[in-house]
Amino acid sequence: MKRTLWQKSSFSGPDNNPDCLELAAAPGAVLVRESDAPSVVITTAHTGVRALIASVKAGRLR
């Protein structure tokens, strides 16, 4: 079984910060989880993540 490689957000702060968003690639999808609840994983399409990032960068989610 292939191990899931999680990538922590660069905005999460130091390694001891418990509030970290993590992403991982999956076949045809992106996995998202909160580091303090690693067993809860959201699966979404690549297009959904791209739209979320574009909205955040444009300031539409403040």
N, C-alpha and C positions, 0 to 999 in steps of 0.2 A: 504494500500500500504506500502510495506517495505521501510524504509529509507536507502539510500546508505550511508555507513560509509567509509569516505575517510581517508587515511593514508598519512601523509606528509613525504617526504623523510627526513632522518636524516641529509642529507647534505644541507638542505635548510637554515640553520642558525636560528637566533632568530625568534620569532613569528611575528615580524614586517617586516620581509624580504618578499617582494612581489614576489620574484622569487622562487616559490616552485612547485615541481613536486608532484602530489598526485595520489595515486592508490586506487582502490576499487575492491572488489570481486563481480562478477556477476555470475549467473548460466552458467557454461561452458566458462567463459571469464574473462578478466581483463579490467577494465576501467582505463583510464589514462587522466589526465587533468592538465593544468597549473593553479595555484591558482589565477593569475590575469585575467584569462579568464575562469571562472568556467562553463560557459554554453557550451563550446567547449570540447566535450568528445570523445576520441578515444577508440574504443573497439577492443581488440585483443585476441588471444588465449593464454592460459597459456604457451604453447611452445614458442611462440614469445617473451614473456617477459623473459623466462629462457634463450633463445638464446641471447637476448640483454644484460642481466646481465653478462652472461659468456664472451661475447665479450668485454664489458667494463672492467671486471676484468682482462682479458688477455691483455689489452692495444691495442686492434685492432681498436679502434675508436678514436684515438687521432689525 
